[in-house]
Amino acid sequence: PVPSPRHWGSPGEPRALFALPSARGPLPAPRWPIECEVIKERIEHIEWIPPEPEPFCHPTGPEQSPAPLGEEQGTVVYDLSPAPPGSSFTHARAGGAPGPLSSPAAALAGPEDTTLLFESRFESGNLQKAVRVGPYEYVLMLRPDLYTAKHTQWFYFRVQNTRREPLYRFTIANMAKPKSLYSEGLRPLLYSQRDAQSRGIGWRRVGTDVRYYRGGGEEPAAFRLSWAARFPHDADTCFFAHSYPYTYSDLQRYLRALAGDPARSRYCTVRALCRSLAGNVIYLLTVTSPGGAAAKRAVLLSARAHPGESGGSWAMRGFLDFLLGAHPDAQLLRQLFLFKVVPMLNPDGVVVGNSRCSLAGRDPNRAYGTGLRDTFPGVWHLRAMVERLLAEREVVLYCDFHGHSRKNNVFMYGCDGGGAGAGSRLHQRIFPLMLSKNAPDKFSFPSCKFQVQKSKAGTGRVVMWRMGVSNSYTMEVAFGGSTLGGRSSHFTTEDLKSLGYHLCDTLLDFCDPHPAKFQQCLSEADALLRQRLGRELGCGRSWSDVSMSELES
C-alpha cells in the first residue's frame, strides 16, 4: 500500500537555486563517490545523423567456442579496482577520489606494441577489466552497478592505440540479462575521434558476427556479448557504447544554453528539485506561457530513473526542443498547460555509469511507494511535488521515459486496474493509440501493456496512477530500432528526439476540444480489445467484467 499524504509532508515549490547552470562561467563539476577515480580529460561527442538507415545485422546462432576468460590464457591489460564487496555509499566530492590517479592500463612496450589502451574513468564509463586473449581479441568485464553485484547491461569505454587493418573481436563476459536485442540484430555503437574532427562523423553502428549467448558454468549465470569490428584509423581514440551516451554534463550544458537564451528562458524556469545522495542537483523545469497559470492543467514528465537507458534523455531532449520552440503548436501547448519536467531523476547513476540503480544500490523506479526521503531523494521529492500539484489542479498526463532491452520499437505501459468501468479501461488506451498514429514508423500499439502487476507497484507509473493521475505511462524506447513502416533499422538520435515532438503532437490531439479524433480512437480501442479477446463480450457484459489476464494473455 502507498503511504497516505500525511506521511510525506507537504514541501512547497522547490526554492533552492544552488548550483544551477548559469549562462556564464564553468559548469558545476559532477560529484562522484569518494572511491571513484576520474580522469581530467573532458569527454564530449558531436551529434551526427547517419545519411542512410543503419540496418540490423543478421543474427547468428549461439557461439560455439567461447573465448577463454582466465588470466592464465591471456594478459590483463586493464584492471580497475571496484568498490569492495558489501560496501555502501558514504560520501562524495567533485572530481571523485583525491590524490594521484592509478594506472589501470598496461604500459606499451614500444611503438610496435599493438595492445589496445582501455579507459573508462569518465562520466557514464563502466569498464572494469580487459584481458587480451589473442593478438586482436579481448575479453571484457563490466563494473556492476556501484554497491551491488549485478545489473550489467549498459557499457561505455574508450580505446586508444588502434590499428586500421586487423579485425578485432571483443567479448563482454558478464552481461546480466538472459535475453537481448543483440540476438535480433542490434549492433554496438562506435565513435572515432579522428572522424569526428576531420569528417564531422559521430556515433555509428558497427560490428559483424554479433552474438549474445549464455556463458560457461558460472552461478549466477552470466551472458556474453561478442562482436567483431575494424577501426577506421591507425592511432585513433575511439569509444564503444551500448546506446548513445547522454551524461549529466550534457544535461547541464543544455540547461546552461536555456538559461542564456532570452526567448526560451521567458517561459522556462530551471530550479533544483533536490540534491542526490552524492550532492548532484536533480533539476526541475517548469514550462508555461506567462499569465493564467492558476487555471492550467498540468503535464508531468521524467526520465533517467534507470541511468543506462540513455535513449530516454534523447527523447526528453526532443520534447524540450519542441516545447520551447517557436512552432504554433508549441505556443499553444504552453498556453494550455503547466509542464513540470525532471529530465534526469538519477544523476548519480548516470555519472558513475550504472545500468539501473542509484548510489543506494537499489532501483529508484521501485521506490515510489516508500517514504525513504534520505535514500531516494529524487523519487521522494518528485512524488511530494505531484501531491502538491494534484491538490491545486488536474494532472492530465504523467510519462516516464525508459529504455527496453528485449523488444524493438517504442511502446507504453499503462495502468488498467480492472473493474474500474468500461470507459476507464478504454480511455487508458487512447493516448498510446493516438501516439501510434502520429509515429507509425516507430510506435507499436500492439506492444503496449496495461496490466498493473504486483512487482511494479512501486514504479512511478503505478504510484502516480494510484494518486489520481488517470493517464500515467511508462514510455519504453528500444535500444535497437524500428521494425515498423517498412523499416528494419536502428534508431538514430534524431529518431529518439522525434519521439518528444510526437508526444507533444499527441497531447494536443488527446486534449482537442473537438472530440472527433478521441471518439475515433475510442471506437478503435474497443474493436482492438474485442479482437484481442477473440470473441464478442456477450449479452449484458462490459469491459469491466473482463479480467486483465484475459485481455493480455
Protein Blocks (a to p, Z undefined) as FASTA:
>chain_A
ZZdfklnopadddfblghiacfedjdddddddfklccdfbdcdddddddfbdcddddddd
ddfbdcdfbfklmccfbdcddddehiacfbdcehiagdjdddfbccdfbjklccdcddfb
bghiacfbdcdfbfkbccddddddehiaehifbacdddehiafkbccddddfbbfbfbdf
klnopacddddfklmmmnopacddedehiacddddfbdcdddddddddddfbehiacddd
fbdcddfklmmmmmmmmmmmmklmmmoccddfbacfkopacdddddddeehklmpccddd
dehkbmmlmmlmmmmmmmmmmmmmmbfklmmmmmmpccdddfblblmlmmnopakbcfko
pafklmmmpccfklmmmlmmmmmmmmmmmmmoccfbacdddddfkbgcjddddddeehna
jklmmmmmmmmmmmmmmmmmlpcfklpccbdcfklmmgmklmmmmnopabacdddddfkl
cfeehiacdddfklmmmmmmmmmmmmmmmmomblklmmmmmmmmmmmmmmmnopaebehi
afklpcfklmmZZ
